[in-house]
Amino acid sequence: MKKQFGKFILLFIILLTGFAADYFTKQWAVNTIKDRRMETIVNGFVEISYTENRGMVFGVLNEKASLPKHYILTGLTLISILLIIYIIWRIRRMPFLYHLPFFIILAGAFGNLIDKIKVGHVVDFIHIHFRNILNWPFLFNVADIWICIGGVLLIILILFSPREFIPFRQK
C-alpha cells in the first residue's frame, strides 16, 4: 500500500511539473512574442512565433471561431481526460512504468484544456524544421510535446507488452 501511494505521489509530481512547464511557457509566449514576427532560436531548426489555435491539435478545425465548435472541442478534451483517469483507475495496481505515459498525456491535456476554458483558444508558439528538407507546417506548444511523448511511450509499452494492456489487466 505504501509503495502504491509513493508511486502515485511521484506520478502526480510529474503531472504538475509537466502542466507548470506548459502553463509558464504559454504565459511567456503571450507576454513576450505575441505581437512580434517569427524569430529563429536555433538556425535551420527551431523558430518561435505566436498563434491562437481555436481548433484541435496541429490546427485541425482552426478556420472560424464559433461557440458550438468551442464547446464541442472543449467537451471532447474533457471526455478524453476523464477516459484517461478511468484507465489509470483500472490499471492502478500495475507498475509505475504503465502509468507514466497516461500522466504525461494528462499534463498536456490539462494544459490545453485550461487554455480553452480560460481564454477560448490554445496558445501555440514553437515551429520546427530541418533546414529546407523537412518543414513541420504547424506551430505547437509544450502541452502538445507532453501528449506526443506520452503517446509514443504508450505505443512502445503496448508493442512490447501487449498482454498487460488487454483488457487493462490488473496485477
C-alpha positions as CSV (number, residue, x, y, z in Angstrom):
1,M,0.0,0.0,0.0
2,K,2.8,2.4,0.9
3,K,4.6,1.6,-2.4
4,Q,1.4,2.3,-4.4
5,F,1.0,5.7,-2.5
6,G,4.6,6.6,-3.3
7,K,4.1,5.7,-7.0
8,F,1.1,8.0,-7.3
9,I,2.8,10.9,-5.4
10,L,5.7,10.7,-8.0
11,L,3.3,10.5,-10.9
12,F,1.3,13.5,-9.5
13,I,4.6,15.5,-9.3
14,I,5.3,14.6,-12.9
15,L,1.8,15.7,-13.9
16,L,2.2,19.0,-12.0
17,T,5.7,19.7,-13.4
18,G,4.5,19.0,-16.9
19,F,1.5,21.2,-16.5
20,A,3.5,24.0,-15.0
21,A,6.1,23.9,-17.8
22,D,3.3,24.2,-20.3
23,Y,1.5,27.0,-18.4
24,F,4.6,29.1,-17.8
25,T,5.9,28.8,-21.4
26,K,2.5,29.8,-22.8
27,Q,2.5,32.9,-20.4
28,W,6.0,33.7,-21.6
29,A,4.8,33.5,-25.2
30,V,1.8,35.8,-24.6
31,N,3.9,38.3,-22.7
32,T,7.0,38.2,-25.0
33,I,6.3,37.2,-28.6
34,K,2.5,37.8,-29.1
35,D,2.9,40.9,-31.4
36,R,6.3,40.0,-32.9
37,R,7.4,38.4,-36.1
38,M,8.7,34.8,-36.2
39,E,12.2,34.6,-34.6
40,T,14.9,32.0,-35.1
41,I,16.0,30.2,-32.0
42,V,18.2,27.5,-33.5
43,N,19.2,28.4,-37.1
44,G,17.7,26.0,-39.5
45,F,15.8,24.0,-36.8
46,V,13.6,26.0,-34.3
47,E,11.6,29.2,-34.6
48,I,9.1,30.8,-32.3
49,S,6.0,32.7,-33.3
50,Y,2.7,33.3,-31.6
51,T,-0.6,31.9,-32.8
52,E,-4.0,31.2,-31.2
53,N,-5.3,27.8,-32.1
54,R,-9.1,27.6,-31.7
55,G,-9.3,24.1,-33.2
56,M,-7.6,20.9,-32.3
57,V,-4.1,19.5,-32.4
58,F,-2.0,20.8,-35.3
59,G,-4.6,23.4,-36.2
60,V,-7.3,21.0,-37.3
61,L,-10.7,22.8,-37.4
62,N,-9.0,26.1,-36.8
63,E,-10.8,28.0,-39.5
64,K,-13.6,30.0,-37.9
65,A,-14.3,30.6,-34.3
66,S,-17.9,29.5,-33.3
67,L,-19.3,29.0,-29.9
68,P,-20.8,25.5,-30.6
69,K,-17.5,24.3,-32.0
70,H,-15.6,25.7,-29.0
71,Y,-17.9,23.8,-26.6
72,I,-17.7,20.6,-28.6
73,L,-13.9,20.6,-28.8
74,T,-13.6,21.6,-25.1
75,G,-16.1,18.8,-24.3
76,L,-14.0,16.3,-26.3
77,T,-10.9,17.3,-24.4
78,L,-12.7,16.8,-21.1
79,I,-14.1,13.4,-22.2
80,S,-10.5,12.4,-23.2
81,I,-9.2,13.4,-19.8
82,L,-12.0,11.5,-18.0
83,L,-11.3,8.4,-20.1
84,I,-7.6,8.6,-19.2
85,I,-8.4,8.9,-15.5
86,Y,-10.7,5.9,-15.8
87,I,-7.9,3.9,-17.4
88,I,-5.5,4.9,-14.7
89,W,-8.0,3.7,-12.1
90,R,-8.4,0.4,-14.0
91,I,-4.6,-0.2,-14.0
92,R,-3.9,1.3,-10.6
93,R,-2.2,-1.9,-9.3
94,M,0.2,-2.1,-12.3
95,P,3.8,-0.9,-12.0
96,F,4.9,2.7,-12.3
97,L,6.0,2.4,-15.9
98,Y,2.5,1.5,-17.1
99,H,1.1,4.7,-15.5
100,L,3.8,7.1,-16.7
101,P,2.5,7.7,-20.3
102,F,-1.0,8.4,-19.1
103,F,0.2,11.0,-16.5
104,I,2.4,12.7,-19.2
105,I,-0.5,12.8,-21.6
106,L,-2.7,14.2,-18.8
107,A,-0.2,17.0,-18.1
108,G,-0.6,18.2,-21.7
109,A,-4.3,17.6,-21.9
110,F,-4.9,19.7,-18.7
111,G,-2.6,22.4,-20.1
112,N,-4.6,22.8,-23.3
113,L,-8.0,22.4,-21.5
114,I,-7.2,25.2,-19.1
115,D,-6.4,27.5,-22.1
116,K,-9.6,26.5,-23.9
117,I,-11.7,27.3,-20.8
118,K,-9.7,30.4,-19.6
119,V,-9.1,32.2,-22.9
120,G,-11.1,30.3,-25.6
121,H,-8.1,29.1,-27.5
122,V,-4.7,27.3,-27.1
123,V,-1.5,29.3,-27.4
124,D,0.9,27.7,-29.9
125,F,4.4,29.2,-30.5
126,I,7.0,26.5,-31.4
127,H,7.9,25.7,-35.0
128,I,10.4,23.0,-36.0
129,H,12.0,22.2,-39.3
130,F,15.2,20.7,-40.7
131,R,16.6,23.4,-43.0
132,N,14.7,23.2,-46.2
133,I,14.4,19.4,-46.1
134,L,11.7,18.9,-43.5
135,N,9.3,21.6,-42.5
136,W,6.7,20.8,-39.8
137,P,3.9,23.1,-41.0
138,F,2.2,23.6,-37.6
139,L,3.0,25.6,-34.5
140,F,2.7,23.7,-31.2
141,N,3.3,24.1,-27.5
142,V,4.8,22.3,-24.6
143,A,1.4,20.6,-23.8
144,D,1.5,19.1,-27.4
145,I,5.0,17.8,-26.7
146,W,3.8,16.1,-23.5
147,I,0.9,14.5,-25.3
148,C,3.2,13.2,-28.1
149,I,5.8,11.9,-25.7
150,G,3.1,10.1,-23.6
151,G,1.6,8.7,-26.8
152,V,4.9,7.3,-28.0
153,L,5.7,5.8,-24.6
154,L,2.2,4.2,-24.6
155,I,2.7,2.7,-28.1
156,I,6.1,1.3,-27.0
157,L,4.6,-0.3,-23.9
158,I,1.7,-1.8,-25.9
159,L,4.1,-3.1,-28.6
160,F,6.5,-4.7,-26.0
161,S,3.9,-6.0,-23.5
162,P,0.5,-6.1,-25.2
163,R,-0.9,-8.7,-22.8
164,E,-0.6,-6.2,-20.0
165,F,-2.9,-3.8,-21.7
166,I,-5.6,-6.2,-23.0
167,P,-8.1,-5.5,-21.4
168,F,-6.3,-3.4,-18.8
169,R,-5.3,-6.4,-16.8
170,Q,-4.5,-5.7,-13.1
171,K,-1.7,-7.5,-11.3
